[in-house]
Amino acid sequence: MKTIILLIMLLSVRIISAQNLSDYLETAAKNNPELASKFSEYNASLQIVPQVKALPDPQISFGYFILPVETRTGPQQAKISASQFFPWFGTLKAKEDAAIQSAKAKYETFKQAKSKLFFNVRNSYYTLYYIKKSIKITQENLEILNSFKQLASVKVEVGKASATDELRIDMEIAELENKLALLKDVFYSEQVKFNNLLNAEKETSIKISEISDTDTFKVDKIAVLDSIKANNHDLKTLGLTLQSLNFLKTAARKEGLPKFSVGVDYTFIGTGGNNFAGADAFLAPKIGISIPLNRKKYKAKVSEVQFRQDAVKAKKQNAENLLETAFETSFKNFKDAERRIKLYNRQFNIAKQALRLLENEYAVSSVGFEEILRMERKALNYNLETEKAKADREKAKAEIYFLTGK
């Protein structure tokens, strides 16, 4: 019994802990198939390192003399040759270093994919937050309109209001009900998108936490721009790619230098006509050299790497410019959202006060009903805009995190 109770408690803790954004991010990191694909590509790039630093395979050949060559000690019957080629000094090391930097670049690509995934999860999460709040606020306003309808019905019955008041409310209610149905459809669509990011079942319910009106997130523009240049995974990938190309250029130059080979020949000797017993002859080691005479080929290899370096440098500069522009946009959106939160909070409170006053006036007279509906729409809009501003602020923060590689 104690074991069952303990198991229930552990399950309860797991369910509760899995109902906040950080846990959703952890789940996405573990389960997202695209992220798994990027990590496999990184692991594949690691396997290139031992390939490029290895020497060429040794060559072993066997020859049989159809017409044996007679020697003093007997006829030569067969020969085995073994040789090993060696590239110019440092060639393999340069290729290994290039492969290592390329693998590091692949890892930064994986980290960029993870950072992008986290941004998408956060973005979808805050979209769900806003839609859920919109559903709740719309439902609350429908309840308010229904109470208005009851009040208008009573006033119509006693002849203190026009029947058009009821019709106006019916129209407002119909519009809100239609909007509510659309919001629920949109929520389900976004829920499917969110669960797909987590590689979870599309029907899995999502726990959405409240967003506070206040915010302690401070942005130092200079510090953030420095962080982007130092930590952004796209820029790191391009930087490591440049390093890899530097090593490849060194390797390309060295490939244009001579290659050496060393080897030995072993000859089998048969019994000769002079009745000498055959003795195998171990010949002296041999040394060979491969001279790269086609200079255009090797110059083209070096030029190819140089052009690739120029392309990556330009791409890196362009990426820095685009990231700075993206940050300025995110920073602008963040500051704008902060201002809108303060504005719409204040406007919503004023609208609620005005609405209460109008309700009191309508309760004792037959005028002001259109103004009530107008003010109700304003209060609804301000309430929705406040929640949208909160979601927009969090999305802007998420993008800043993404740009800085966090």
C-alpha positions in Angstrom: 0.0 0.0 0.0 2.8 2.4 0.9 4.5 1.6 -2.5 1.3 2.5 -4.3 0.9 5.8 -2.4 4.5 6.6 -3.1 4.1 5.8 -6.8 1.0 8.1 -7.0 2.9 10.9 -5.3 5.8 10.5 -7.7 3.4 10.6 -10.7 1.7 13.6 -9.3 5.1 15.4 -9.0 5.9 14.5 -12.6 2.6 15.8 -13.9 2.9 19.0 -12.0 6.6 19.6 -13.0 5.7 18.9 -16.6 3.2 21.8 -16.7 5.5 24.7 -17.1 7.4 26.2 -20.1 10.8 25.0 -19.0 9.6 21.4 -18.9 8.0 21.7 -22.3 11.4 23.0 -23.6 13.1 20.0 -22.1 10.5 17.6 -23.6 11.0 19.3 -27.0 14.8 18.9 -26.8 14.4 15.2 -26.0 11.7 14.3 -28.5 11.9 16.7 -31.5 12.8 14.7 -34.6 14.4 17.5 -36.5 16.8 18.1 -33.5 17.6 14.4 -33.4 18.4 14.6 -37.2 20.8 17.5 -36.6 22.5 15.7 -33.8 23.0 12.6 -36.0 24.5 14.8 -38.7 27.0 16.1 -36.1 27.8 12.5 -35.0 28.3 11.6 -38.7 30.8 14.5 -39.1 32.8 13.2 -36.2 33.4 10.0 -38.1 35.2 11.9 -40.9 38.1 12.8 -38.6 39.6 9.3 -38.4 39.1 8.9 -42.2 41.0 11.9 -43.3 44.0 11.5 -40.9 44.7 7.9 -42.0 47.4 7.0 -44.4 46.5 5.7 -47.8 46.0 1.9 -47.8 49.3 0.0 -48.3 49.7 -1.7 -51.7 50.6 -5.4 -51.9 51.1 -7.2 -55.2 51.9 -10.7 -56.2 53.6 -11.7 -59.5 54.1 -15.1 -61.0 56.8 -15.7 -63.7 55.2 -17.7 -66.5 58.7 -18.0 -68.0 61.0 -18.2 -64.9 64.1 -16.0 -65.0 67.2 -18.1 -64.4 69.6 -16.9 -61.9 72.8 -18.4 -60.5 70.9 -19.9 -57.5 67.8 -21.0 -59.5 64.8 -19.7 -61.5 62.7 -16.8 -60.2 59.2 -18.3 -59.8 57.2 -15.6 -58.0 57.5 -12.2 -56.3 55.6 -10.3 -53.6 55.8 -6.5 -53.4 54.5 -4.3 -50.6 54.6 -0.5 -50.5 53.2 2.4 -48.5 52.6 6.0 -49.8 53.2 9.0 -47.5 51.8 12.4 -48.3 54.0 15.5 -47.8 54.6 16.4 -44.1 51.6 18.0 -42.4 49.1 17.1 -45.1 47.2 14.6 -43.0 47.3 16.9 -39.9 45.8 19.8 -41.9 43.0 17.5 -43.2 42.4 16.3 -39.7 42.2 19.9 -38.3 39.8 20.9 -41.1 37.6 17.9 -40.3 37.6 18.7 -36.6 36.6 22.4 -37.2 33.9 21.2 -39.6 32.5 18.9 -37.0 32.5 21.7 -34.5 30.6 23.8 -37.0 28.1 20.9 -37.3 27.7 21.0 -33.5 26.9 24.7 -33.7 24.4 24.0 -36.4 22.8 21.5 -34.0 22.8 24.1 -31.2 21.3 26.6 -33.5 18.5 24.2 -34.4 17.9 23.6 -30.6 17.8 27.4 -30.0 15.4 27.8 -32.9 13.3 25.0 -31.6 13.1 26.6 -28.2 12.1 29.9 -29.8 9.3 28.2 -31.7 8.1 26.4 -28.6 8.1 29.7 -26.6 6.4 31.6 -29.5 3.7 28.9 -29.8 3.3 28.8 -26.0 2.6 32.5 -25.8 0.3 32.4 -28.8 -1.7 29.7 -26.9 -1.6 31.9 -23.8 -3.2 34.8 -25.8 -5.8 32.6 -27.5 -6.8 31.0 -24.1 -7.1 34.4 -22.5 -9.2 35.6 -25.5 -11.5 32.6 -25.0 -11.9 33.3 -21.3 -12.5 37.1 -21.8 -15.0 36.5 -24.6 -16.9 34.0 -22.4 -17.0 36.5 -19.6 -18.3 39.2 -21.9 -21.0 36.9 -23.2 -22.1 36.4 -19.6 -22.2 40.2 -19.1 -24.2 40.6 -22.3 -26.6 38.0 -21.2 -27.1 39.8 -17.9 -27.6 43.1 -19.9 -30.2 41.2 -22.0 -32.1 40.2 -18.9 -32.0 43.8 -17.6 -33.2 45.0 -21.0 -36.0 42.4 -21.1 -37.3 43.6 -17.7 -37.3 47.3 -18.8 -39.0 46.4 -22.1 -41.8 44.5 -20.1 -42.4 47.5 -17.9 -42.3 49.9 -20.9 -39.1 51.7 -19.9 -37.0 50.6 -22.8 -37.4 49.8 -26.5 -37.4 46.3 -27.9 -34.5 47.3 -30.1 -32.3 47.1 -27.0 -32.8 43.4 -26.9 -32.2 43.0 -30.6 -28.9 45.0 -30.3 -27.8 42.7 -27.5 -28.8 39.6 -29.6 -26.6 40.9 -32.4 -23.6 41.5 -30.0 -24.1 38.0 -28.5 -24.2 36.4 -31.9 -21.0 38.1 -33.0 -19.2 37.1 -29.8 -20.4 33.5 -30.1 -19.1 33.3 -33.6 -15.8 34.8 -32.5 -15.6 32.3 -29.6 -16.1 29.4 -31.9 -13.3 30.7 -34.2 -11.0 31.2 -31.2 -11.6 27.6 -30.1 -10.7 26.4 -33.6 -7.6 28.5 -33.6 -6.6 27.2 -30.2 -6.9 23.6 -31.3 -4.8 24.4 -34.5 -2.1 26.0 -32.4 -2.2 23.2 -29.9 -1.5 20.7 -32.6 1.4 22.8 -33.8 2.8 23.0 -30.2 2.5 19.3 -29.6 4.2 18.6 -32.9 7.1 20.6 -31.8 7.3 18.4 -28.7 6.6 15.3 -30.9 3.6 14.6 -28.6 0.0 13.5 -29.4 -1.9 16.3 -30.9 -4.7 15.9 -28.3 -2.3 16.4 -25.4 -3.6 19.2 -23.2 -1.3 22.1 -22.5 -1.0 23.9 -19.2 -0.6 27.6 -19.7 0.7 29.7 -16.8 -0.2 33.3 -16.0 2.0 36.1 -17.3 2.7 38.9 -14.8 2.0 42.5 -15.7 5.4 43.5 -14.2 8.7 42.5 -15.8 12.2 42.5 -14.6 13.8 41.8 -17.9 16.3 44.6 -18.7 18.0 45.0 -22.1 21.4 46.6 -22.4 21.6 47.1 -26.2 25.4 47.3 -26.4 25.8 44.2 -24.2 23.2 42.3 -26.2 24.8 43.1 -29.6 28.2 42.0 -28.2 26.6 38.8 -27.0 25.0 38.2 -30.4 28.4 38.6 -32.1 30.1 36.3 -29.6 27.4 33.6 -29.0 25.0 33.4 -31.9 25.3 29.9 -33.2 24.9 30.9 -36.9 27.9 33.2 -36.6 29.9 30.6 -34.7 29.1 28.1 -37.4 30.4 30.5 -40.1 33.5 31.3 -38.0 34.3 27.6 -37.6 33.7 27.0 -41.3 36.3 29.7 -42.0 38.8 27.9 -39.7 38.1 24.6 -41.5 38.7 26.2 -44.9 42.0 27.7 -43.7 43.2 24.1 -42.9 41.8 22.9 -46.2 43.8 25.5 -48.0 47.0 24.3 -46.2 46.1 20.7 -47.2 45.5 21.7 -50.8 48.9 23.4 -51.0 50.6 20.4 -49.5 48.9 18.1 -51.9 50.8 19.9 -54.7 54.1 18.7 -53.1 55.7 15.3 -53.8 54.5 12.1 -52.2 56.9 9.4 -51.1 56.6 5.6 -50.9 58.6 2.9 -49.3 58.4 -0.8 -49.9 60.1 -4.2 -50.2 60.1 -7.0 -52.8 60.4 -10.7 -51.9 61.2 -13.2 -54.6 60.7 -16.9 -54.5 63.6 -19.0 -56.1 63.1 -22.5 -57.4 65.6 -25.4 -57.8 68.0 -24.7 -60.7 69.4 -27.0 -63.5 72.7 -26.9 -61.6 71.0 -28.8 -58.8 71.4 -25.9 -56.4 68.7 -25.8 -53.8 66.4 -22.8 -54.4 66.9 -19.9 -52.0 64.4 -17.1 -51.6 66.0 -13.8 -52.3 65.1 -10.8 -50.0 65.8 -7.7 -52.0 66.7 -4.3 -50.6 63.9 -1.9 -49.6 62.7 0.4 -52.4 61.8 4.1 -52.2 59.6 5.9 -54.6 58.4 9.5 -55.2 55.2 10.8 -56.9 55.8 14.1 -58.5 52.7 16.3 -59.1 53.3 17.6 -62.5 49.8 18.9 -63.2 50.2 22.2 -61.4 46.9 23.7 -62.7 45.0 21.0 -60.8 46.6 21.9 -57.5 46.4 25.6 -58.1 42.7 25.2 -58.9 42.2 23.4 -55.6 43.8 26.3 -53.6 41.8 28.8 -55.6 38.6 26.9 -55.0 39.1 27.0 -51.2 40.0 30.8 -51.4 36.8 31.5 -53.2 34.8 29.5 -50.6 36.5 31.5 -47.9 35.6 34.8 -49.5 32.0 33.6 -49.8 31.8 32.6 -46.1 33.4 35.9 -45.0 30.7 37.8 -47.0 28.0 35.6 -45.6 29.2 36.1 -42.1 29.2 39.9 -42.5 25.7 39.8 -44.0 24.6 37.5 -41.1 25.9 40.0 -38.6 24.0 42.8 -40.3 20.8 40.8 -40.4 21.1 39.8 -36.8 21.6 43.4 -35.7 18.5 44.4 -37.7 16.5 41.5 -36.1 17.6 42.6 -32.6 16.6 46.2 -33.2 13.2 44.9 -34.3 12.9 42.6 -31.3 14.0 45.4 -29.0 11.4 47.8 -30.5 8.7 45.2 -30.1 9.7 44.6 -26.5 9.6 48.3 -25.6 6.3 48.7 -27.5 4.7 45.8 -25.7 5.8 47.2 -22.3 4.1 50.5 -23.2 1.0 48.8 -24.5 0.6 46.8 -21.3 0.6 50.0 -19.2 -1.7 51.9 -21.6 -4.3 49.1 -22.1 -4.3 48.3 -18.4 -5.1 51.9 -17.6 -7.7 52.2 -20.4 -9.4 48.9 -19.3 -9.8 50.1 -15.8 -11.2 53.4 -17.0 -13.6 51.6 -19.3 -14.8 49.4 -16.5 -15.5 52.4 -14.3 -17.4 54.1 -17.1 -19.3 50.9 -17.8 -20.5 50.6 -14.2 -21.7 54.2 -14.3 -23.5 53.7 -17.5 -25.2 50.5 -16.1 -26.4 52.4 -13.1 -27.8 55.2 -15.3 -29.5 52.7 -17.6 -31.0 50.9 -14.6 -32.9 54.1 -13.5 -33.6 55.5 -17.0 -34.2 54.3 -20.6 -31.3 56.2 -22.2 -27.7 55.3 -22.7 -28.1 51.7 -23.9 -26.1 52.2 -27.1 -23.3 53.8 -25.0 -23.3 50.8 -22.7 -22.7 48.5 -25.7 -20.1 50.8 -27.1 -18.3 50.9 -23.8 -18.6 47.1 -23.3 -16.9 46.6 -26.7 -14.1 49.0 -25.6 -13.6 47.2 -22.3 -13.5 43.9 -24.2 -10.9 45.3 -26.7 -8.7 46.8 -24.0 -8.7 43.6 -22.0 -7.8 41.6 -25.1 -5.1 44.1 -26.1 -3.6 43.9 -22.6 -3.2 40.1 -22.9 -1.9 40.4 -26.4 0.7 42.9 -25.3 1.9 40.5 -22.6 2.2 37.7 -25.1 4.0 40.0 -27.5 6.5 41.1 -24.8 7.3 37.5 -24.0 7.7 36.7 -27.7 10.1 39.6 -28.1 12.1 38.3 -25.1 12.2 34.8 -26.6 13.6 36.2 -29.9 16.3 38.1 -28.1 17.2 34.9 -26.3 17.3 33.2 -29.6 19.5 35.8 -31.3 22.0 35.7 -28.4 22.2 31.9 -28.6 20.6 31.3 -25.2 
